[in-house]
C-alpha cells in the first residue's frame, strides 16, 4: 500500500516494510510518526483509540492518526480511494495535528 501512496505523491513509510519500524510497539510507532510529522494509518482498532486518547490526556502531541475500521488489509483499492478523499479534505500536515479520524467500512 505504501508504494501506491508514494506513487500518488503522498509522503509515507510502511512499518511492515521497514525492519526498524516493524520492531516498535504501538506507542513507540505513534511517537515515531509524530517525530517524523507523519499521519499514522492503522487497522489496529483494538489498541490505537486508547493509545491516542492516553497521549492526549498526557498533553503529548501527535501528527495525526487514521484508524481503518472493518477494512481488510488486502482491499488496497478501497483503502487508497478512501485515503485520497480524506487527504483531499485535509491536505496540510497542520490540519492533521492531534487529529484522530476513524474510517469505517461504510465510508470506503
RODO-2510 file (C-alpha; in nm, 4 decimals, decimal comma):
residues 108
     n   res          X          Y          Z
     1     x     0,0000     0,0000     0,0000
     2     x     0,2824     0,2412     0,0805
     3     x     0,4217     0,2033    -0,2709
     4     x     0,0876     0,3040    -0,4241
     5     x     0,0513     0,6019    -0,1879
     6     x     0,4060     0,7141    -0,2732
     7     x     0,3188     0,6900    -0,6435
     8     x     0,0246     0,9234    -0,5795
     9     x     0,2597     1,1763    -0,4213
    10     x     0,1977     1,1010    -0,0539
    11     x     0,4992     1,1036     0,1777
    12     x     0,4599     0,7670     0,3511
    13     x     0,6529     0,4801     0,5050
    14     x     0,5183     0,1372     0,5942
    15     x     0,6003    -0,0113     0,9329
    16     x     0,5782    -0,3628     0,7943
    17     x     0,8300    -0,2774     0,5204
    18     x     1,0895    -0,1154     0,7468
    19     x     1,2725    -0,3529     0,9864
    20     x     1,3314    -0,0770     1,2436
    21     x     0,9659     0,0273     1,2489
    22     x     0,8411    -0,3316     1,2481
    23     x     1,0115    -0,3879     1,5851
    24     x     0,8414    -0,0911     1,7548
    25     x     0,5460    -0,1367     1,9873
    26     x     0,2312     0,0624     1,9071
    27     x     0,3023     0,3559     2,1392
    28     x     0,6555     0,3885     2,0040
    29     x     0,5240     0,3700     1,6487
    30     x     0,2876     0,6627     1,7105
    31     x     0,5754     0,8551     1,8720
    32     x     0,7988     0,7824     1,5741
    33     x     0,5281     0,9023     1,3335
    34     x     0,4864     1,2182     1,5431
    35     x     0,8614     1,2820     1,5399
    36     x     0,8635     1,2464     1,1605
    37     x     0,5447     1,4566     1,1328
    38     x     0,3610     1,1728     0,9587
    39     x    -0,0010     1,0690     0,9877
    40     x    -0,0199     0,7129     1,1184
    41     x    -0,2626     0,4850     0,9319
    42     x    -0,3594     0,1623     1,1037
    43     x    -0,6196    -0,1130     1,1070
    44     x    -0,5478    -0,1739     1,4753
    45     x    -0,8806    -0,0578     1,6124
    46     x    -0,8265    -0,2602     1,9290
    47     x    -0,5262    -0,0624     2,0592
    48     x    -0,4872     0,2733     1,8857
    49     x    -0,8000     0,4555     2,0094
    50     x    -0,6764     0,4107     2,3670
    51     x    -0,3177     0,4999     2,2744
    52     x    -0,4253     0,8230     2,1021
    53     x    -0,6574     0,9104     2,3932
    54     x    -0,3813     0,8457     2,6505
    55     x    -0,1438     1,0627     2,4523
    56     x    -0,3965     1,3467     2,4545
    57     x    -0,4600     1,3087     2,8269
    58     x    -0,0842     1,3351     2,8808
    59     x    -0,0802     1,6532     2,6663
    60     x     0,1576     1,4826     2,4221
    61     x     0,1038     1,5732     2,0608
    62     x     0,0960     1,3536     1,7522
    63     x     0,0890     1,4229     1,3792
    64     x    -0,2463     1,2576     1,3154
    65     x    -0,3908     0,9093     1,3081
    66     x    -0,6323     0,7324     1,0740
    67     x    -0,7873     0,4151     1,2099
    68     x    -0,9453     0,1898     0,9485
    69     x    -1,2423     0,0002     1,0930
    70     x    -1,3621    -0,3269     0,9368
    71     x    -1,1419    -0,2819     0,6307
    72     x    -0,9244    -0,5738     0,5269
    73     x    -0,5547    -0,5109     0,4544
    74     x    -0,5944    -0,6747     0,1143
    75     x    -0,8514    -0,4191    -0,0039
    76     x    -0,5893    -0,1810    -0,1425
    77     x    -0,8133    -0,0101    -0,3960
    78     x    -1,0830     0,0665    -0,1429
    79     x    -0,8289     0,1903     0,1103
    80     x    -0,6457     0,4097    -0,1423
    81     x    -0,9660     0,5720    -0,2691
    82     x    -1,0787     0,6413     0,0838
    83     x    -0,7417     0,7839     0,1900
    84     x    -0,7233     1,0007    -0,1216
    85     x    -1,0629     1,1548    -0,0361
    86     x    -0,9584     1,2119     0,3230
    87     x    -0,6293     1,3778     0,2266
    88     x    -0,8078     1,5980    -0,0295
    89     x    -1,0253     1,7322     0,2524
    90     x    -0,7334     1,7705     0,4948
    91     x    -0,4395     1,8419     0,2622
    92     x    -0,1911     2,0035     0,5013
    93     x     0,0077     1,8464     0,7812
    94     x    -0,1118     2,1223     1,0128
    95     x    -0,4716     2,0101     0,9582
    96     x    -0,3829     1,6662     1,0955
    97     x    -0,2124     1,7915     1,4119
    98     x    -0,3580     1,5848     1,7019
    99     x    -0,6488     1,4651     1,4856
   100     x    -0,7657     1,1047     1,5016
   101     x    -1,0002     1,0028     1,2191
   102     x    -1,1898     0,6745     1,2082
   103     x    -1,2756     0,5392     0,8647
   104     x    -1,5368     0,2680     0,8705
   105     x    -1,6236     0,0090     0,6095
   106     x    -1,9374     0,2079     0,5236
   107     x    -1,7256     0,5117     0,4214
   108     x    -1,4918     0,3342     0,1834
***
